[in-house]
């Protein structure tokens, strides 16, 4: 459909209405996550250093990490997909 028409021909009117409805739904789909993101940044709680209790090395250093990632070479005692042990004294990095 060319631009700058004051009225659509009758055979294109239904397609125009469907296109406008789809654009409205798409616009709402963009606005809702943006509002949620802004709300979370303003009122959300800060996450802890390891919120999931994962034992991977990337969760055992500070954020941002130091230049060499660790002050000492870490010793890994668990598999890559395990979670933190029940007792906090059993740490991955010793």
C-alpha positions in Angstrom: 0.0 0.0 0.0 1.5 3.3 -1.0 1.9 6.0 1.7 -0.2 9.2 2.1 -3.5 7.7 1.2 -6.4 9.3 3.1 -8.4 6.1 3.0 -7.5 2.4 2.4 -9.3 0.6 -0.4 -11.9 -1.8 1.0 -9.9 -4.9 0.1 -7.0 -3.7 2.3 -9.0 -2.4 5.3 -9.1 -5.7 7.2 -5.4 -6.2 6.7 -4.8 -2.6 7.9 -6.8 -3.2 11.1 -5.0 -6.6 11.7 -1.6 -4.9 11.2 -2.6 -2.1 13.7 -3.8 -4.6 16.3 -0.5 -6.6 15.9 1.6 -3.5 16.3 -0.3 -2.6 19.5 0.3 -6.1 20.9 4.0 -5.9 19.9 4.3 -2.5 21.6 2.8 -3.8 24.8 5.2 -6.7 24.6 8.1 -4.2 24.7 6.7 -1.9 27.3 5.9 -4.6 29.9 9.6 -5.9 30.3 10.9 -2.4 30.2 8.6 -1.4 33.1 9.5 -4.6 35.0 13.3 -3.9 34.5 13.0 -0.3 35.8 10.9 -1.5 38.7 13.5 -4.2 39.6 16.4 -1.7 39.4 14.6 0.7 41.6 12.9 -1.5 44.2 14.6 -5.0 43.8 16.8 -6.6 46.4 20.5 -7.0 45.7 21.6 -10.6 45.1 24.1 -12.3 47.4 27.6 -13.3 46.1 26.4 -16.9 45.3 22.6 -16.9 45.3 22.2 -20.5 44.0 24.9 -22.1 46.1 26.8 -23.4 43.1 30.3 -24.7 43.7 31.8 -23.6 40.4 35.0 -21.5 40.5 33.3 -18.5 38.9 31.1 -18.1 42.0 34.0 -18.5 44.4 35.7 -15.2 43.6 34.7 -11.6 44.3 32.9 -9.4 41.8 34.7 -7.8 40.0 37.4 -10.5 40.3 41.0 -9.6 41.2 43.6 -9.4 38.4 44.6 -13.1 38.8 41.0 -14.2 39.8 42.2 -15.8 43.0 44.7 -14.9 45.6 45.8 -18.5 45.9 45.4 -21.4 43.5 42.0 -23.0 44.2 41.6 -26.8 44.9 38.5 -28.3 43.4 36.9 -31.1 45.4 33.5 -31.4 43.7 32.2 -32.1 40.2 31.3 -29.2 37.9 27.5 -29.5 38.3 27.2 -30.0 42.0 25.7 -27.6 44.5 27.2 -26.3 47.7 27.6 -28.8 50.5 25.2 -28.8 53.4 28.0 -27.8 55.8 29.6 -24.5 54.9 33.0 -25.6 56.2 33.2 -28.0 53.2 34.2 -25.3 50.7 35.3 -25.8 47.1 38.2 -23.3 47.3 40.6 -24.1 50.1 
